[in-house]
Amino acid sequence: MEGVLQNVSIPSRKRAGFIRVGTWGRQSYWSFELLQGQKLKKITIDHGDDVIYSLVFTTETEGVLNTSNKFGGWNGGQTVSEVTFDSDEELVGIKGSTGTKDGNTIISSLSFETNKSTHGPFGGATDFLFTLPWDNGSLVGFYGLAGYYIDSIGVYVKAHEELMRIGTWGKSPRLGGPQNRWSFQVETNHRLKNITIDHGDLIYSLVFTTQYGDLTYTSDKFGGWGQDGDKVSEVTLDSDEEINAISGTVALSRGDDIGYIIISSISFGTNKKTHGPFGTVRGDPFTVAWEDGSFAGFFGLSGGYLDSIGVYLKAATVFSYGI
């Protein structure tokens, strides 16, 4: 089953200027942070065919190497792999999946994406996939839970502006012109009240309604240029309900206009429930969740369909996401 959102309980640890992204999976809290002037040089992964046992991080400062503690690994794996980064290589994303081991949720596979290549996957993939891209130069470290295995992993990223952009998922921004870019931000003191989804085999368009006091405001329609889906669904949020997650899938369009990268399905998670999925669950899954109070809006690319989606989050808060 793809793109299922579940709650994760992790220790609260707020640091000014840091944004916490994760976790995936469920033991002892671990944290690795890059200090000022340090560059991530190497990641050592102890893994098996279906589990990540431990992680070790090596940094470089003015030619001097420093190695972190081993996180996880109360058991040893069958294979030790190393990812060594070039001097001009930066981590810009992770991908992986979660599974179960001895009845506990664990990280079953992990890949590291850089501005130059993808390293991995290490371990073995399951149907419960996650993916997280971030801006080049944003990575500050990793954190999570670990015991015999790496039970969960999250990411520290730093915000460059007042709002942090997470994503996008779907069509690459490089493949869309200015006319295809869409952006919706929740105004100060407004709350997101309603999401209208036009969908069928894929997501055609989104419309957002916010509320300020007794007044409501409706956004433009994003996507759906000259065409409509088979069904229009609405997500109406209660007065004490706020969005804290999305999940979905990315696939190629089918039907009359085939072969375009689009959002094929989407679900919206809140502090009370999950709404969806809308569209057709197929293709590559994505999922992202954050702490209550962090949501600031959505952005992406659109045309005849909703081609991509990302999330605006408030940089002043610490947030988490994952499975």
N, C-alpha and C positions, 0 to 999 in steps of 0.2 A: 504494500500500500504506500503510495507516494504522497509527500507533502502534508503529512498529518502533523498538526501542532499539538505539543504536549507541554505541560508546565514543568519547569526545572527549579528546584530550590537551591540557591547557592549563597555563600556568605556575602554580606553587603560590605563593600570596601570602596568608598568613594574617594577619588583623588582629583583635585582641581586640575583642569586641563586634559584629563584623560576621559576617554569614552570606552566602555567595556562592551565588547561584542561577543556573544556566545551564550550559553554553552550548548554543545551537543553531547548527549550521553548523561550518566549519574555519577567519594570516599574521602580521602584526605585532600584538603584544599592545597593547590600548588599555584605558584605564580613566578613568572620570569619576566623581568622588565629590562628594556634597554636603557642604560644610563646615557646621559648627555655625552656625545662624542663617540659612543660605541656603535659599531656596525655589526650586524649579524653576519657571521662568516660561515657557520656550518650548523646543520641539524643532524643529530644521530638518532635513528629510529630503530628500536628493537621491536620486531614484529613477527607474527606467524602468518598462517594462511587466512585467518579470519579475525585478527585482533591486533591492536597496537599495544605492546607491553609497556614501553617507556619512551621518553624523549629526553635528549640532552642538547643544550644549546651552547654554541661556542661563539664568542664575540671577539672583535679585534679593536684595539685602541692604540693608535700610533705604532702599529707593528707588533704589539703585545697581545697574545691570545689569552682569553679567560674562558674557562669552562664552567657551566652551571652545575648544580646538583642534578642527579638523575631523578626525573619525575615519573612515578610509576615503577613498574618492574619488580614488584615483590615476587613475581614469577619471571623467568627468562624466556625469550622467544627463540625461534629457530633461525632467524636471520637478522643480522645487523646491517642496516643500510645507512649511507651517509649522503647528505645533500650539501655540497660545497658551492658557495656563491662566488661569482666573479666580482671583481672590484666595482664594476658598474652595474651589478645586478641587484634588484630590490624585490622583496616579496610584495605582491599586490593581490593575493587571494589564497584561500584554501578551499579544497573540496574534500569530501569524505562521505562516510556513511556510519550509521550506528547499528549495533546488533546486540545480542545477549550472550553472556558467558556466565555459567554457574548461577543463572537466574537473575543476573544484574545487567543493566544497560551499559554498554561499553562502546568505544570507538573501534569499529571494525576495519576501516580503511581511511587513508589520509593521503592527500596530494598537496603539494606546495606550488603555487603559480607565481612566476616572477615576470618582470618586464621583458624577459628573454626566452623563457621556456616553462614547461610544466615538469616538475620532478615527482615521480610516482605514477600510479598509486602504489602505496605500501599497505600490506594487509590484504583483505578481501572485501569487495563491495557487497552490500545488501541492497534491498529495495528502499531502505530508509536513508535517502541521500540528502546531503546539505551542500550548499555552495555559498561562498561569501567573497565578493571582490571589494577592494577599497582603493582609494587614491594612492598613487605612487608617493612614497615618503611619509605615509600616515602611520605605518606600523610602529608600535611602541613595545609590544610584548605579547605574551600568551598567558593564560591562566586556566584553571579548571579543577577537576577532582581526579584523584588517582589512588590506586592501591596495588593490587596484583596487575592491573592493567591501567591504561589511560581511559578513565571512565567518562570524562568530558573534557572538552577543549573550548576555550573562548579566546578572543583577541582584544588587546588594548590598541586603540587607534587614537590619534590626536586630531582634534578639529582645527581646521585652518581658518574657518570663518564662524559666524554666529550659528549657522546651520551646518550640520554634517550630512552629506549625501551618502547613502548606502545603496549599492546597486550600480548600474541597472541590471535587470534580467530581461533577456530578449534580444532584440536587434541592437547591434552596436551603434553607439552615438556617431561613430565615424561614417556610418552608412545612411545617415539621415540629415537632410538639410534643415535650415532654421525654421522653415514652414512646418516641419514635422515635429518640432520640439513642443512639449506641453508641460505645464507646471501649475500645480494647485497648492497653495499654502493657506493654512488656517490663520485667520487674523487674530490679533491679541484679544482676549476675552471672548472669542467665539468658541463654540464646540462643534465637532462634526456630528451631524444629526442623521444624515441619510446618504447612502450610496446607491445610485441607480446603475445597473449593469445590463447592457444590451449584449446578448450572447446567443450562441448556437453551438456549432462545432468549435468555435473559438470565441474570444472576447472581442466584440466590435467596438464598444465605447464605454466610457465611464462618465458619470455626472455626480458631483458632490454638492450636498446642501449643508450649510452651517447655520447655527442658531446663535443669536445674541439677544438675550432677554426674550421678548415675545416675537421678535423679528427673525425671519429666515432669509437666507441668501443662497442662490443657486449658481453654481459655476457654469462655464461653457461646457459643451459636450466635447470630450477628448476622444478622438477616433470617430469611426462611423461615417467617413466622408462618402456620401452618395449611396450608402447601403446600410441595411439594418439586419439584425439577427432574427432568429426564430422566436426569441423570448426576451422579455424585459423583466428583470428581478430587482427587488429593492431590499436593501439592508437598512432597517431603521433602528437606531441605537437609543436605548433608554436614557433617561436623564443622568443616571449614575453609571452609565456604560461608556467605556472608552476603548478605542482600538489600540491593541498592543502587539499585533502580529499580522503578517500575510504569508500565504503559501500559494503555490501554483505550479504550473508547468509551462515550458517553452517548447514549441514545435513548429513545423512547417505547415503553412495553410493548405487546405484541401478545397475541392470544389471548383468553382469558376475561376478564381484567382489562386493558383497553386504555387507552392515553392517559396513563399515569403516567411521569414522568421517572425513569429507572432507569439502573443500570450494566449495559450490554448485553454487554460483554466486558471481560476483564482479563488481563494478563500480569504476571509477576513476574520481574524481572531480578536476577541475582546477579553476584558477582565471577567466576563460572564459566560461566554460561549464562543463557538466557531460558526460563522455564517458561510455556507457554501459546501462543496465547491460549485462554482458557476462555470459554464463551458464544458469542455471535454478533457478529462484527465488523461493526457498522453504526452510523450516527449520527455524532456529533461526537467526534473523537479527543482524547485527552489523554495526556501523557507527562511523567514527572518522574523524575529520577535524582539521586543524592547520593553523597558520598564514603563509602567504607567506614568503618564505625564510628559513623556519624551516626544510624542508624535507631533510633527509640525506640517506634514503634507506629503504629496506624491509628485513625481515628475517622470518624464520618459519621452518616448517617440510614438507617434501615431499617424495614421493615414486613413485608409479604408478600414483598418483594424487597429486594435491596440497592440503596437509593435513591441513596446518595452515598458517596464515600470521600475521605479526606484522610490526610495523613501527619504523624506527630509526628517531629521531628528534634531532636537535642541542640543546644542553643544554644551550647555551649562549643566546638563544632567548626565548621570551614568546610566547606561542601558545594557541590557542583555538580550540575546536572542538565540533561538535554536530549538532543539528537540529534547 
